[in-house]
Amino acid sequence: MADAILVLNAGSSSIKFSLFLEQGGELQLRLGGLLEGLYTAPRLTAKDASGASIGERKWPEGARLGHDGGIAHLIEFLGAQRADHRLVAVGHRVVHGGMEFSEPVKLTAQVITMLEKFVPLAPLHQPHNLAPVRLVAERLPQVLQVACFDTAFHRAQPEIAQAFALPASITERGVRRYGFHGLSYEYIASAFPRLDAGAAAGRVIVAHLGNGASLCAMKAGRSVASTMGFTAVDGLPMGTRCGAIDPGVILYLMDVMKMDARAIEKLIYQQSGLLGVSGISSDMRALLESRAPRAKLAVDLFIYRIGRELGSLAAALGGLDALVFTAGIGERATVIRERVCRDAAWLGVKLDEVANAGGGPRISAADSRVSAWVVPTNEELMIARHTHRLMEKSS
């Protein structure tokens, strides 16, 4: 019977899950799925590794399954799938590891207490990331649990890249640039050398473009700089997040518009970005299909900001050897990749339109000085790998 590792990525109203089996020393995806609408209209969908449906359930509108009920049902559902495996570990995506955690760690009561202290640094993510940890510990106390951090990959950045120009009395409290999407970038850093070992050993900018969006500059596979900073609302405009904003705007919202901290938090996290600019949708697909002027403005602003940040990160790297697109928009939106690459012609990117239309993996012309690629990310596999390594150390 094979050992199995469950990967959980819990959000405010959903739990994404994947189950990996250890077979012949390799981790193979057994199944994956999503339990969403935990507090409104819960729905479970699960598929096997080939994409075939293996389970679906809908609860009535208005049902409140919550995280407790969601985890309980998920454990029951996965238990019914256990004919060929036994669950030995659970890996969790945890957004913030602060300054203390630069690598995955076994979850103990002491570690959980430390991670709870980072809730003010990631108020919309950290509490939900940690909720399933306690629930799994209650129901499966014998199972190893591991935290894998979105910030950890960026802890290798030079100190100057992590610093704000603020008094030491503030920065010493942990106010610094952390960077996020680290598990995605770490996976790309592990996968890209198989496509272009030479470029991967040099200067690479990875564009993680999805509902959450950021860029990361890598040198020899290590993070050098990133667009996200103290929180996951910095940098590029995103689905509903504003991205980089003049701090004076926040003061204006407080002093002139009389908005309090919670109203501003809702504005910059949930009402801005593509949704706020367009007034239509946070979904890039809907905006690309729309003829509304503000939909076009939202797309144009998204691409413009990517171009600005590309230049900034290329400067941090001292040049550029490769540009990699990943995540939902980066992997699927042909027109976004095309426009970004054309705007990056000054950096040496020359697009191959046919290759781009086909989805890559290489989408730049043979004579392009800077190569461009599409590399699907796999954060779940990265978490499973980390969990497996800690599991071996614990045995």
C-alpha positions in Angstrom: 0.0 0.0 0.0 1.4 3.4 -1.1 2.0 6.3 1.3 -0.1 9.4 0.5 0.5 13.1 1.0 -2.5 15.4 1.1 -1.9 19.1 0.1 -4.3 21.7 1.4 -4.6 25.3 0.3 -7.3 27.0 2.3 -8.8 30.3 1.4 -11.5 32.5 3.0 -14.3 30.4 1.6 -12.7 27.5 -0.2 -10.3 24.6 0.3 -8.2 23.4 -2.7 -6.8 19.9 -2.2 -4.5 17.4 -4.0 -3.5 13.9 -3.0 -0.1 12.5 -4.1 1.1 8.9 -3.9 4.7 7.9 -3.4 5.4 5.4 -6.1 8.9 4.2 -7.0 10.5 7.1 -5.2 8.4 9.6 -7.1 5.3 11.6 -6.2 2.3 11.0 -8.5 -0.9 12.9 -8.4 -3.8 10.6 -7.4 -6.6 13.2 -7.3 -7.3 16.9 -6.8 -10.3 19.1 -6.3 -12.0 22.1 -4.8 -14.4 22.6 -1.9 -15.8 26.1 -2.5 -18.6 28.3 -1.2 -18.1 27.1 2.4 -20.3 29.8 3.9 -22.9 30.3 1.1 -23.6 27.4 -1.3 -20.9 24.7 -0.7 -19.8 22.6 -3.7 -17.3 19.8 -3.9 -15.7 18.8 -7.2 -12.9 16.2 -7.5 -11.0 14.7 -10.4 -8.4 12.0 -10.8 -5.0 12.5 -12.4 -6.5 12.1 -15.9 -9.1 14.8 -15.3 -12.0 12.4 -15.0 -14.6 13.3 -12.4 -14.6 11.1 -9.3 -16.8 13.1 -7.0 -19.2 16.0 -7.0 -21.6 17.3 -4.3 -23.7 20.4 -3.9 -25.2 21.7 -0.7 -28.4 23.9 -0.7 -28.1 27.6 -1.2 -27.5 29.3 2.1 -25.8 26.3 3.7 -22.9 27.2 6.0 -20.5 24.2 5.9 -17.6 26.4 7.2 -14.0 25.3 7.4 -14.8 22.8 10.2 -17.5 21.1 8.3 -15.5 21.3 5.1 -12.4 19.6 6.5 -14.6 16.9 8.2 -16.4 16.2 4.9 -13.1 16.2 3.0 -11.5 13.7 5.3 -14.6 11.5 4.9 -14.5 11.8 1.1 -10.7 11.1 0.9 -11.2 8.1 3.3 -13.5 6.5 0.8 -10.8 6.8 -1.9 -8.2 4.9 0.2 -8.2 1.5 -1.3 -4.6 1.8 -2.6 -3.0 4.1 -0.1 -2.6 5.3 3.5 -2.5 9.0 4.5 0.8 9.7 6.2 1.2 13.5 5.9 -0.6 16.8 5.2 1.2 19.7 3.6 -0.3 23.2 4.0 0.2 26.4 2.0 0.8 29.1 4.5 1.2 32.6 3.1 3.4 34.2 5.7 6.4 32.8 7.4 7.7 36.1 8.6 11.5 36.5 9.2 11.6 33.3 11.3 10.8 30.7 8.6 12.9 30.5 5.5 12.0 26.8 4.8 9.1 24.4 5.3 8.6 23.3 8.9 6.8 20.6 10.9 3.7 22.0 12.5 3.7 21.8 16.2 1.7 23.8 18.8 4.7 26.1 19.3 5.1 26.7 15.5 1.3 27.4 15.1 1.5 30.0 17.9 4.4 31.7 16.2 2.5 31.7 12.8 -0.6 33.2 14.5 1.5 36.3 15.3 1.8 36.9 11.5 -1.9 37.3 11.0 -1.6 41.2 11.0 0.9 40.8 8.1 -1.6 38.7 6.1 -5.0 39.2 7.6 -7.0 37.9 4.6 -4.9 34.8 4.2 -3.1 33.6 7.3 -6.1 32.8 9.5 -7.7 30.6 6.8 -4.4 28.9 6.0 -4.0 27.9 9.7 -7.7 26.9 10.3 -7.3 23.4 8.7 -4.2 22.7 10.6 -6.0 22.5 13.9 -8.9 20.6 12.4 -6.7 18.0 10.9 -4.7 17.7 14.2 -8.0 17.0 16.0 -9.3 14.3 13.5 -5.9 12.8 12.4 -3.5 13.4 15.3 -1.1 10.7 14.1 -0.5 12.4 10.7 2.5 14.6 10.2 1.6 18.2 9.2 4.0 20.6 7.4 3.7 24.3 6.7 5.1 25.5 3.4 5.5 29.3 3.1 4.8 31.7 0.2 7.5 34.0 1.6 10.3 31.5 2.1 11.7 31.5 -1.4 12.3 35.3 -1.2 14.3 35.2 2.1 17.4 34.6 0.0 17.1 38.1 -1.4 19.8 40.6 -0.5 19.0 42.6 2.6 18.8 45.8 0.7 16.1 44.3 -1.6 14.0 43.6 1.4 14.4 47.0 3.1 12.0 50.0 3.3 13.4 53.5 3.9 11.9 53.7 7.4 13.3 54.2 10.8 15.0 51.2 12.4 12.4 51.2 15.2 9.8 50.2 12.6 11.9 47.9 10.4 13.1 46.0 13.5 9.4 45.0 14.1 9.4 43.1 10.8 8.2 45.8 8.5 10.1 44.8 5.3 9.6 43.5 1.8 8.7 39.8 2.1 7.5 38.9 -1.4 4.9 36.2 -2.1 3.9 33.5 -4.6 7.2 31.9 -3.5 6.0 28.3 -3.9 5.1 29.0 -7.5 8.4 30.6 -8.2 10.3 27.8 -6.5 8.6 25.3 -8.7 9.4 27.3 -11.8 13.1 27.5 -10.6 13.1 23.7 -10.4 11.3 23.1 -13.7 12.8 25.7 -16.0 16.4 24.2 -16.2 14.9 21.2 -18.1 13.8 23.6 -20.9 16.8 26.0 -21.0 19.6 25.2 -18.6 21.7 28.1 -19.8 19.1 30.7 -19.3 18.0 29.2 -15.9 21.5 29.6 -14.7 21.4 33.3 -15.6 19.0 36.2 -15.2 15.3 35.3 -15.4 12.1 37.2 -14.7 9.1 35.0 -13.9 5.6 36.5 -14.4 3.1 34.8 -12.1 -0.1 36.3 -13.6 -3.4 35.2 -12.2 -6.1 36.6 -10.0 -3.1 37.4 -7.7 -0.2 38.7 -9.8 3.4 39.4 -9.3 6.9 39.2 -10.9 10.1 37.7 -9.5 13.6 38.4 -10.7 15.9 35.3 -10.3 19.6 34.9 -10.7 20.7 31.2 -11.0 17.4 30.1 -9.7 17.4 32.3 -6.5 15.1 35.2 -5.8 16.8 38.6 -6.2 13.8 40.9 -6.2 10.0 40.8 -6.4 7.1 43.1 -7.0 5.1 42.1 -3.9 6.4 43.6 -0.6 5.2 43.8 3.0 1.8 42.4 1.9 0.3 40.5 -1.0 -1.5 43.7 -2.2 1.7 45.4 -3.5 3.1 45.5 -7.0 1.0 44.7 -10.0 -2.7 45.4 -10.2 -4.6 42.1 -9.7 -8.1 40.7 -9.9 -9.4 42.8 -7.0 -6.2 44.1 -5.4 -4.8 47.6 -6.3 -1.1 46.8 -6.4 1.4 49.5 -5.8 -0.1 52.8 -4.6 1.3 56.1 -3.3 1.0 55.9 0.6 -0.3 59.4 0.4 -3.5 58.0 -1.2 -4.1 56.1 2.0 -3.8 59.3 4.0 -6.2 61.0 1.6 -8.7 58.2 2.0 -8.5 58.6 5.8 -8.4 62.4 6.1 -10.7 63.5 3.2 -12.9 60.6 2.5 -13.1 59.6 6.2 -12.5 55.9 5.6 -11.3 53.8 8.5 -8.8 51.0 8.3 -11.3 48.2 7.6 -12.9 50.2 4.8 -9.5 50.9 3.2 -8.6 47.2 3.6 -11.7 46.2 1.8 -11.1 48.8 -0.9 -7.5 47.8 -1.7 -7.9 44.0 -1.4 -11.4 43.4 -2.7 -12.7 46.4 -4.7 -9.8 47.5 -6.8 -7.5 46.0 -9.4 -9.2 44.8 -12.6 -12.6 44.8 -11.0 -12.3 48.4 -9.6 -10.9 49.9 -12.8 -13.3 48.1 -15.2 -16.4 48.2 -13.0 -17.3 44.9 -14.7 -15.2 41.9 -13.6 -12.0 40.7 -12.0 -11.8 37.9 -14.6 -9.3 38.7 -17.4 -11.3 36.5 -19.8 -14.4 38.6 -19.3 -12.5 41.8 -19.8 -10.8 40.6 -23.0 -14.2 39.7 -24.4 -15.8 43.0 -23.4 -16.0 46.1 -25.6 -16.6 48.4 -22.7 -14.0 51.3 -22.6 -13.2 50.7 -18.9 -12.6 47.0 -19.6 -10.0 48.0 -22.1 -8.5 50.5 -19.7 -8.2 47.8 -17.0 -6.4 45.5 -19.4 -4.1 48.3 -20.7 -3.2 49.3 -17.1 -2.4 45.7 -16.2 0.0 45.4 -19.2 1.5 48.8 -18.6 2.3 48.0 -15.0 3.9 44.7 -16.0 6.1 46.6 -18.5 7.1 49.1 -15.8 8.0 46.4 -13.3 9.8 44.3 -15.9 12.2 47.2 -16.5 12.7 47.6 -12.7 13.5 44.0 -12.2 15.8 43.8 -15.3 17.7 46.7 -13.7 18.0 44.7 -10.4 19.3 41.8 -12.4 21.7 43.9 -14.5 20.2 42.5 -17.7 17.9 39.7 -18.8 18.3 36.2 -20.3 14.7 34.8 -20.2 11.1 35.8 -19.4 8.8 33.1 -18.1 5.0 33.3 -18.0 3.0 31.2 -15.5 -0.3 30.9 -13.5 -3.8 31.3 -15.0 -3.4 34.4 -17.1 0.2 33.8 -17.9 -0.4 30.2 -19.1 -3.7 30.8 -21.0 -4.1 34.4 -22.1 -2.3 34.5 -25.5 -3.0 38.1 -26.1 -1.6 39.2 -22.7 1.6 37.4 -23.4 1.8 38.9 -26.9 1.4 42.4 -25.6 3.8 42.0 -22.8 6.5 40.6 -25.1 6.0 43.3 -27.7 6.4 46.0 -25.0 9.5 44.2 -23.8 11.2 44.3 -27.3 13.6 46.9 -25.9 14.9 44.3 -23.5 15.6 41.9 -26.4 12.4 39.9 -26.5 11.2 38.9 -30.0 7.9 37.0 -30.1 7.1 34.0 -32.2 3.4 34.5 -32.9 2.8 30.9 -34.0 4.5 29.5 -30.9 2.7 31.9 -28.7 -0.7 30.9 -30.2 0.2 27.3 -29.5 1.0 27.9 -25.9 4.7 27.3 -26.1 6.7 26.2 -24.1 9.1 28.5 -26.0 7.2 31.5 -27.5 10.1 33.6 -28.6 11.8 33.6 -32.0 14.9 31.6 -32.6 17.0 34.7 -33.0 15.5 36.5 -29.9 18.2 37.8 -27.6 16.0 37.2 -24.6 14.0 33.9 -24.7 10.4 33.8 -23.6 8.6 30.8 -22.2 5.3 29.5 -20.9 5.9 27.1 -17.9 2.8 25.8 -16.0 3.3 26.2 -12.3 2.5 23.5 -9.8 2.5 24.8 -6.2 0.8 21.7 -5.0 3.6 19.4 -6.2 6.1 21.7 -4.6 4.3 21.5 -1.2 4.1 17.7 -1.6 7.9 17.5 -2.3 8.7 19.6 0.8 6.3 17.5 2.9 7.8 14.3 1.7 11.4 15.5 2.6 10.3 16.4 6.1 8.5 13.1 6.4 11.7 11.3 5.6 13.7 13.4 8.1 11.1 12.5 10.8 11.2 8.8 10.2 
